[in-house]
C-alpha cells in the first residue's frame, strides 16, 4: 500500500460544537485511500513542542478533501484550532485498520462518546451507500458539545440532562434496544475507555457483535515505537498495537484495565 | 565530498544511522522514507526470547521530549532471523543489530547465533536500557559488568562491536575507557535519561513503570556534553545519540567529537527525518567548503583558558 507523508493545505476549518472543530485538508491521494475507521498522524507545528504527531480519525472524505474532528484537549489541538485556510499541516497516513462494515449484519448501532464521534460521519456515509440502516447513540457532557452533522437517527444522552437521555449513552442504548425490534444489530463504538468498557460489557451480556475503535498514546503511528499496546485475550502475543493491529478491534478480544484512562 | 566512514570492519556510506527502537526492523518505515539512503539501521533490540514489553501506559510526551517504558518488546532471536533479517539483508545500508540481554551468557548466546547469519555488519550492545527489571541499566551502571560483557563479546566476533552507554552514571568516560580497553570498536551514547511524569488529576504516575527513558530534543544538551566528555577520554570512535532532530544538531555532535550519529525520537515525528538530516549535512558541507566530513569530527574550537571549570575538573578526575 502506498502511504503519504506530506505537508497538506488546510482548505477549511469550522467550529461544529462547543470547543469542537472540523478541519479539512486537500489530498486526492489520501481521499482515494482512506477507509472508515482509519486514522492519520498529524504534526500540528514545526516547533519541538508538541514534539510528536497526534492520531486523528478520519471523519469524512468528500471529493479530494479529508476531514478530521477534534476537541480542544491540549497544546496540539489548540494549535490546530488556530490554523487558517492556506496553512499547512504534516500528515502521515492512511494508518490502521478499518471498521468491519463489510461484515454480515442487518443494522449498524453506532455508539459515540464525546469526540469519539470523530470516525462516524464517514462510517455512516459508507453504510448509507450500502443501504444498511444506522441508529446512532451519542453521549456528551452537555447539549452544546453534541456533534450531529453527518450522522443519522440520533439518540442523545447528556451527563447534565440538557438534551435527550439524562445519563450514560449505554443506558440510552439499552432503553432503546429493549423497546425496539432491531434486525441483526452490530455495534460500532468509539469514545473514552470507561465508555468502551461499558459498551463491551453490554455487548457481551446481550451477545451482540461489537467493534471498538480505541484511542491510545502513540508516538509513531506506524508500529515502530511499540508505545500503544492493548492487552488481548487470545493469541500468542499478549499485546497488540493500537496503531497497526487496530484501532478497530472485536470487543471480545480486548482487556481493559483501570490504568487505561481515557 | 566524502561522507563515508569505516568503523571497525563496517563501512558506512554516510554518518547518519537510525537509533535502536526508533526504526523497528526497517520495514515499518520503508513506505515513508528512502531507507537505502541511510548510513545504517540499528535494529530494535533483540533478546533471546520474545518479550511482550511493559504494560500500558508506555509513553508520555514531555516538553520537547518523550518518556518511554516499552520494556524491550521484541520478537526474539528466532523470529528476528526468520522474519526480519531477510528484509534487512536486501537493503543497501549497513545493518547493526542491537542486542539486549539479562545476563552475560544471554548476550553471548545471541551474538553467537547471529555470527552464523550474513548481512550483519555490526552489533550494538544495549547495556543500558532503563526500562527492564533484569539486566538493563544494572549492567550499564556497573563498570565491571560493562567491561566483562565487552571482553566476552569481543572474543567471539570480528564484526564491529559497539557498546551503547547510559548517561545515568556519575562518570560516563570511565565506562567508555573500559569499553576501549576491552576491544570495543566504538561506543554509542547516550541512551535515554531516567525521567518521570505525573498525572495530577489521578495523582498517579503516567507510565505503568513509574519512571521511563527520556529522549528527544530535551536531552540534546546533555548528550552533547557527554559526547564531548568521552571524546576527551578515549581514542575509539563515538556515535552520538540524543535529541538529534535537524542537520544542525548532527553537525553539533560531530564538532564535539562524534564520528557518526543516530537519529532516534525524531523518526517518530517524521519517518523521513534521518534522510533529511543527511541531505542537510551535505548541503552544509558544500557551503562550508568541507571536502571530507571527517574534518568536522572533534572540530570544536575552544579558546585557550576558556572552559567550564567544574566540567574540566570532572574530566580531570576521570582521567586521573
Interface residues (C-beta under 8 A of the other chain):
Chain A: X1 X2 X3 X5 X43 X48 X49 X50 X51 X52 X53 X90 X92 X216 X217 X218 X219 X220 X222 X223 X224 X225 X226 X227 X228 X229 X230 X231 X237 X238 X239 X257 X259 X260 X261
Chain B: X21 X22 X23 X24 X28 X29 X31 X32 X33 X44 X52 X53 X55 X56 X57 X58 X59 X60 X61 X63 X64 X65 X66 X68 X70 X73 X199 X202 X204 X208 X216 X217 X245 X265 X267 X268 X269 X270 X271 X272
